[in-house]
Amino acid sequence: MNLAPQAMLLVRGGPEEGSTVQLREGMMIMGRSAVSDMVVDSPGVSRQHAAIRGDRDGYWLMDLGSRNGTFVNGNQIGQEPVRLSNWDRVELGGMETHWVFMESQDTVEVQRPPIG
C-alpha cells in the first residue's frame, strides 16, 4: 500500500489562527473559487491559485499561474512542483495569513538492512 504520509497545514494569522487543514493523497487545489478543495477567500488569491499533491514520497506544492505568486519560506515558486518539508511556511498572493506544513513523523519509512 503506497499511501501518502499524514500531513496538515497549520493556519497562522487571521480569523482561522490555529486551525488545521488535513492534507490527503492526490491533488488538492487552493484558491478563491468555491469549487477549490481548499477555499482561500482573499482578494490577492486567484480562483485556482496553487495545488498540493500528496503521494507516497511526500507533498509537493506548485503555483497554477497565479497573478500574485505562491511562496515557500519567502521564495516564490513556479509551476514546477516543490517538495514541502516540516515547518515550511506557505504563502499565497501576499496574504497576512500563511500556513505551516507539518508531516507526521510516525509515517517515516525505515530502511531495513538486507538479510544474510
Phi and psi in degrees as GROMACS dihedral restraints (atoms count N, CA, C in turn):
[ dihedral_restraints ]
;  ai    aj    ak    al  type     phi  dphi    fc
    3     4     5     6     1  -109.4    20    10
    4     5     6     7     1    67.7    20    10
    6     7     8     9     1   -85.5    20    10
    7     8     9    10     1   151.8    20    10
    9    10    11    12     1   -68.7    20    10
   10    11    12    13     1   147.2    20    10
   12    13    14    15     1   -63.2    20    10
   13    14    15    16     1   155.1    20    10
   15    16    17    18     1   -70.8    20    10
   16    17    18    19     1   134.8    20    10
   18    19    20    21     1  -153.3    20    10
   19    20    21    22     1   162.5    20    10
   21    22    23    24     1  -150.9    20    10
   22    23    24    25     1   164.8    20    10
   24    25    26    27     1  -110.9    20    10
   25    26    27    28     1   126.3    20    10
   27    28    29    30     1   -95.1    20    10
   28    29    30    31     1   124.6    20    10
   30    31    32    33     1   -78.1    20    10
   31    32    33    34     1   129.3    20    10
   33    34    35    36     1  -121.1    20    10
   34    35    36    37     1   122.2    20    10
   36    37    38    39     1    90.0    20    10
   37    38    39    40     1   159.6    20    10
   39    40    41    42     1    76.0    20    10
   40    41    42    43     1  -176.8    20    10
   42    43    44    45     1   -67.9    20    10
   43    44    45    46     1   -19.0    20    10
   45    46    47    48     1   -96.0    20    10
   46    47    48    49     1    10.4    20    10
   48    49    50    51     1   -41.9    20    10
   49    50    51    52     1   127.8    20    10
   51    52    53    54     1    89.7    20    10
   52    53    54    55     1   -13.2    20    10
   54    55    56    57     1   -79.0    20    10
   55    56    57    58     1   166.6    20    10
   57    58    59    60     1  -127.3    20    10
   58    59    60    61     1   154.4    20    10
   60    61    62    63     1  -119.0    20    10
   61    62    63    64     1   116.2    20    10
   63    64    65    66     1   -74.4    20    10
   64    65    66    67     1   128.4    20    10
   66    67    68    69     1   -91.6    20    10
   67    68    69    70     1   154.5    20    10
   69    70    71    72     1  -134.6    20    10
   70    71    72    73     1   169.1    20    10
   72    73    74    75     1   -65.8    20    10
   73    74    75    76     1   148.0    20    10
   75    76    77    78     1    95.1    20    10
   76    77    78    79     1  -164.5    20    10
   78    79    80    81     1   -99.2    20    10
   79    80    81    82     1   133.8    20    10
   81    82    83    84     1  -122.7    20    10
   82    83    84    85     1   125.7    20    10
   84    85    86    87     1   -92.1    20    10
   85    86    87    88     1   133.3    20    10
   87    88    89    90     1  -109.8    20    10
   88    89    90    91     1   129.8    20    10
   90    91    92    93     1   176.2    20    10
   91    92    93    94     1   179.3    20    10
   93    94    95    96     1   -77.3    20    10
   94    95    96    97     1   -22.9    20    10
   96    97    98    99     1   -63.1    20    10
   97    98    99   100     1   140.2    20    10
   99   100   101   102     1   -64.8    20    10
  100   101   102   103     1   -18.8    20    10
  102   103   104   105     1   -91.1    20    10
  103   104   105   106     1     0.9    20    10
  105   106   107   108     1   -65.9    20    10
  106   107   108   109     1   151.4    20    10
  108   109   110   111     1   -67.4    20    10
  109   110   111   112     1   -33.7    20    10
  111   112   113   114     1  -128.3    20    10
  112   113   114   115     1    98.3    20    10
  114   115   116   117     1   -77.2    20    10
  115   116   117   118     1   125.6    20    10
  117   118   119   120     1  -120.1    20    10
  118   119   120   121     1   101.3    20    10
  120   121   122   123     1   -87.2    20    10
  121   122   123   124     1    85.7    20    10
  123   124   125   126     1  -147.2    20    10
  124   125   126   127     1   138.6    20    10
  126   127   128   129     1   -61.7    20    10
  127   128   129   130     1   -25.1    20    10
  129   130   131   132     1   -82.6    20    10
  130   131   132   133     1    -1.9    20    10
  132   133   134   135     1  -102.4    20    10
  133   134   135   136     1   131.5    20    10
  135   136   137   138     1   -71.5    20    10
  136   137   138   139     1   162.3    20    10
  138   139   140   141     1   -57.3    20    10
  139   140   141   142     1   -45.8    20    10
  141   142   143   144     1  -124.1    20    10
  142   143   144   145     1    90.9    20    10
  144   145   146   147     1   -87.5    20    10
  145   146   147   148     1   -50.7    20    10
  147   148   149   150     1  -148.8    20    10
  148   149   150   151     1   168.6    20    10
  150   151   152   153     1  -138.3    20    10
  151   152   153   154     1   145.0    20    10
  153   154   155   156     1  -117.4    20    10
  154   155   156   157     1   127.6    20    10
  156   157   158   159     1  -114.1    20    10
  157   158   159   160     1   127.4    20    10
  159   160   161   162     1  -107.7    20    10
  160   161   162   163     1   132.6    20    10
  162   163   164   165     1  -145.2    20    10
  163   164   165   166     1  -176.9    20    10
  165   166   167   168     1   -61.9    20    10
  166   167   168   169     1   -17.9    20    10
  168   169   170   171     1   -92.7    20    10
  169   170   171   172     1    -3.9    20    10
  171   172   173   174     1   131.7    20    10
  172   173   174   175     1  -154.5    20    10
  174   175   176   177     1  -123.3    20    10
  175   176   177   178     1   138.6    20    10
  177   178   179   180     1  -127.1    20    10
  178   179   180   181     1   133.8    20    10
  180   181   182   183     1  -112.8    20    10
  181   182   183   184     1   138.9    20    10
  183   184   185   186     1  -143.1    20    10
  184   185   186   187     1   147.9    20    10
  186   187   188   189     1   -80.6    20    10
  187   188   189   190     1   146.4    20    10
  189   190   191   192     1  -108.6    20    10
  190   191   192   193     1    36.8    20    10
  192   193   194   195     1    79.1    20    10
  193   194   195   196     1    31.3    20    10
  195   196   197   198     1   -66.2    20    10
  196   197   198   199     1   158.3    20    10
  198   199   200   201     1   -75.6    20    10
  199   200   201   202     1   -37.8    20    10
  201   202   203   204     1  -107.3    20    10
  202   203   204   205     1     4.9    20    10
  204   205   206   207     1    87.6    20    10
  205   206   207   208     1   159.4    20    10
  207   208   209   210     1  -124.3    20    10
  208   209   210   211     1   136.2    20    10
  210   211   212   213     1  -129.5    20    10
  211   212   213   214     1   140.5    20    10
  213   214   215   216     1  -121.5    20    10
  214   215   216   217     1   118.5    20    10
  216   217   218   219     1    53.3    20    10
  217   218   219   220     1    38.2    20    10
  219   220   221   222     1    84.7    20    10
  220   221   222   223     1    -5.6    20    10
  222   223   224   225     1  -101.2    20    10
  223   224   225   226     1   126.3    20    10
  225   226   227   228     1   -69.4    20    10
  226   227   228   229     1   136.0    20    10
  228   229   230   231     1  -111.0    20    10
  229   230   231   232     1   165.1    20    10
  231   232   233   234     1  -113.7    20    10
  232   233   234   235     1  -149.9    20    10
  234   235   236   237     1   -84.6    20    10
  235   236   237   238     1    -5.2    20    10
  237   238   239   240     1   -80.2    20    10
  238   239   240   241     1   123.6    20    10
  240   241   242   243     1   -58.6    20    10
  241   242   243   244     1   138.8    20    10
  243   244   245   246     1  -115.6    20    10
  244   245   246   247     1   127.7    20    10
  246   247   248   249     1   -73.5    20    10
  247   248   249   250     1   131.0    20    10
  249   250   251   252     1   -86.6    20    10
  250   251   252   253     1   143.3    20    10
  252   253   254   255     1  -121.6    20    10
  253   254   255   256     1   159.8    20    10
  255   256   257   258     1   -49.4    20    10
  256   257   258   259     1   136.1    20    10
  258   259   260   261     1    74.8    20    10
  259   260   261   262     1     7.2    20    10
  261   262   263   264     1   -62.6    20    10
  262   263   264   265     1   140.1    20    10
  264   265   266   267     1   -96.7    20    10
  265   266   267   268     1   122.7    20    10
  267   268   269   270     1  -109.7    20    10
  268   269   270   271     1   128.0    20    10
  270   271   272   273     1  -130.8    20    10
  271   272   273   274     1   143.9    20    10
  273   274   275   276     1  -119.5    20    10
  274   275   276   277     1   126.0    20    10
  276   277   278   279     1    54.0    20    10
  277   278   279   280     1    32.5    20    10
  279   280   281   282     1    71.4    20    10
  280   281   282   283     1    22.7    20    10
  282   283   284   285     1   -68.3    20    10
  283   284   285   286     1   154.8    20    10
  285   286   287   288     1   -68.7    20    10
  286   287   288   289     1   -39.1    20    10
  288   289   290   291     1   -74.7    20    10
  289   290   291   292     1   140.9    20    10
  291   292   293   294     1  -140.3    20    10
  292   293   294   295     1   177.8    20    10
  294   295   296   297     1  -126.5    20    10
  295   296   297   298     1   149.5    20    10
  297   298   299   300     1  -112.7    20    10
  298   299   300   301     1   123.5    20    10
  300   301   302   303     1   -78.9    20    10
  301   302   303   304     1   132.3    20    10
  303   304   305   306     1  -136.3    20    10
  304   305   306   307     1   126.1    20    10
  306   307   308   309     1  -113.3    20    10
  307   308   309   310     1   135.7    20    10
  309   310   311   312     1   -61.9    20    10
  310   311   312   313     1   129.4    20    10
  312   313   314   315     1   -73.0    20    10
  313   314   315   316     1   -17.3    20    10
  315   316   317   318     1   -70.5    20    10
  316   317   318   319     1   -16.1    20    10
  318   319   320   321     1  -100.7    20    10
  319   320   321   322     1     8.6    20    10
  321   322   323   324     1   -69.6    20    10
  322   323   324   325     1   127.8    20    10
  324   325   326   327     1   -78.0    20    10
  325   326   327   328     1   131.1    20    10
  327   328   329   330     1  -101.2    20    10
  328   329   330   331     1   128.1    20    10
  330   331   332   333     1   -77.5    20    10
  331   332   333   334     1   128.1    20    10
  333   334   335   336     1   -91.1    20    10
  334   335   336   337     1   140.9    20    10
  336   337   338   339     1   -66.6    20    10
  337   338   339   340     1   150.0    20    10
  339   340   341   342     1   -62.0    20    10
  340   341   342   343     1   146.1    20    10
  342   343   344   345     1   -84.5    20    10
  343   344   345   346     1   135.2    20    10
